[in-house]
């Protein structure tokens, strides 16, 4: 080992203090995948709708799953149908819809498969994994595919699936599968939170509307009772008859009556 130099380094091929400092600084800097996940987490905090959550997840998925050329999200509707609300290329929607039509393919199977819900095919043209859909997807230019169920560890049937398409045979490797699983977990958690928040807001709005309707119906009944000298039950019957005759909601009839009481 040579003698120390003025800047604190040593000669003879050994790392200098400056080199070590640079190495430590690089080691403390997050890599591109970690950076993308941090950005995704922040973006999901700002998403207030299901569509916004899915759009952010799809954009992040395309960035971090290096083997993917397209990403889409499959969602199961309340009546059991499938739909693709977001995608990064229109071709992904066409490929998803072919799976829904054939009732065959990774995004369909990922919603039905227990455990991790990870479904893939490295050579779609061979048709061994998906005899109907595989060759059709290959004819459209896709070589391999990967889908992960939402929730990844949930029961069956799941909420949907996160889908990755590659134009290359064997284009999606084990590393891509691992990252896809983590992305699916992020998407599932964000979806559950957003849906719960949306449901709460809808119920709160419905309650407020019900209370408002009850108040205005009470006002209209009071007006009829005062003007016509009838009972509360008779006043309600008058409002209900008017609602049926005019084919207008009872609350709307009551509101009209309350706002035009001077004309009665």
Secondary structure in CASP SS format (residue, H / E / C, confidence):
PFRMAT SS
TARGET T0000
AUTHOR 0000-0000-0000
METHOD secondary structure of the structure
MODEL  1
X C 1.00
X C 1.00
X C 1.00
X E 1.00
X C 1.00
X C 1.00
X C 1.00
X C 1.00
X C 1.00
X E 1.00
X C 1.00
X C 1.00
X C 1.00
X C 1.00
X C 1.00
X C 1.00
X H 1.00
X H 1.00
X H 1.00
X H 1.00
X H 1.00
X H 1.00
X H 1.00
X H 1.00
X H 1.00
X H 1.00
X H 1.00
X C 1.00
X C 1.00
X C 1.00
X C 1.00
X H 1.00
X H 1.00
X H 1.00
X H 1.00
X H 1.00
X H 1.00
X H 1.00
X H 1.00
X H 1.00
X H 1.00
X H 1.00
X H 1.00
X H 1.00
X H 1.00
X H 1.00
X C 1.00
X C 1.00
X C 1.00
X H 1.00
X H 1.00
X H 1.00
X H 1.00
X H 1.00
X H 1.00
X H 1.00
X H 1.00
X H 1.00
X H 1.00
X H 1.00
X H 1.00
X H 1.00
X H 1.00
X H 1.00
X C 1.00
X C 1.00
X C 1.00
X C 1.00
X C 1.00
X E 1.00
X E 1.00
X E 1.00
X E 1.00
X E 1.00
X E 1.00
X E 1.00
X C 1.00
X C 1.00
X C 1.00
X C 1.00
X C 1.00
X E 1.00
X E 1.00
X E 1.00
X E 1.00
X E 1.00
X E 1.00
X C 1.00
X C 1.00
X H 1.00
X H 1.00
X H 1.00
X H 1.00
X H 1.00
X H 1.00
X H 1.00
X H 1.00
X H 1.00
X H 1.00
X H 1.00
X H 1.00
X H 1.00
X C 1.00
X C 1.00
X C 1.00
X H 1.00
X H 1.00
X H 1.00
X H 1.00
X H 1.00
X C 1.00
X C 1.00
X C 1.00
X C 1.00
X C 1.00
X C 1.00
X C 1.00
X E 1.00
X E 1.00
X E 1.00
X E 1.00
X C 1.00
X C 1.00
X H 1.00
X H 1.00
X H 1.00
X C 1.00
X C 1.00
X C 1.00
X C 1.00
X C 1.00
X C 1.00
X H 1.00
X H 1.00
X H 1.00
X H 1.00
X H 1.00
X H 1.00
X H 1.00
X C 1.00
X C 1.00
X C 1.00
X C 1.00
X E 1.00
X E 1.00
X E 1.00
X E 1.00
X E 1.00
X E 1.00
X E 1.00
X C 1.00
X C 1.00
X C 1.00
X C 1.00
X C 1.00
X C 1.00
X C 1.00
X C 1.00
X C 1.00
X E 1.00
X E 1.00
X E 1.00
X E 1.00
X E 1.00
X E 1.00
X E 1.00
X C 1.00
X C 1.00
X C 1.00
X C 1.00
X C 1.00
X C 1.00
X C 1.00
X H 1.00
X H 1.00
X H 1.00
X H 1.00
X H 1.00
X H 1.00
X H 1.00
X H 1.00
X H 1.00
X H 1.00
X H 1.00
X H 1.00
X H 1.00
X H 1.00
X H 1.00
X H 1.00
X H 1.00
X H 1.00
X H 1.00
X H 1.00
X H 1.00
X H 1.00
X H 1.00
X H 1.00
X H 1.00
X H 1.00
X H 1.00
X H 1.00
X H 1.00
X H 1.00
X H 1.00
X H 1.00
X H 1.00
X H 1.00
X H 1.00
X H 1.00
X H 1.00
X H 1.00
X H 1.00
X H 1.00
X H 1.00
X H 1.00
X H 1.00
X H 1.00
X H 1.00
X H 1.00
X H 1.00
X H 1.00
X H 1.00
X H 1.00
X H 1.00
X H 1.00
X H 1.00
X H 1.00
X H 1.00
X C 1.00
X C 1.00
X C 1.00
X H 1.00
X H 1.00
X H 1.00
X H 1.00
X H 1.00
X H 1.00
X H 1.00
X H 1.00
X H 1.00
X H 1.00
X H 1.00
X H 1.00
X H 1.00
X H 1.00
X H 1.00
X C 1.00
X C 1.00
X C 1.00
X H 1.00
X H 1.00
X H 1.00
X H 1.00
X H 1.00
X H 1.00
X H 1.00
X H 1.00
X H 1.00
X H 1.00
X C 1.00
X H 1.00
X H 1.00
X H 1.00
X C 1.00
END
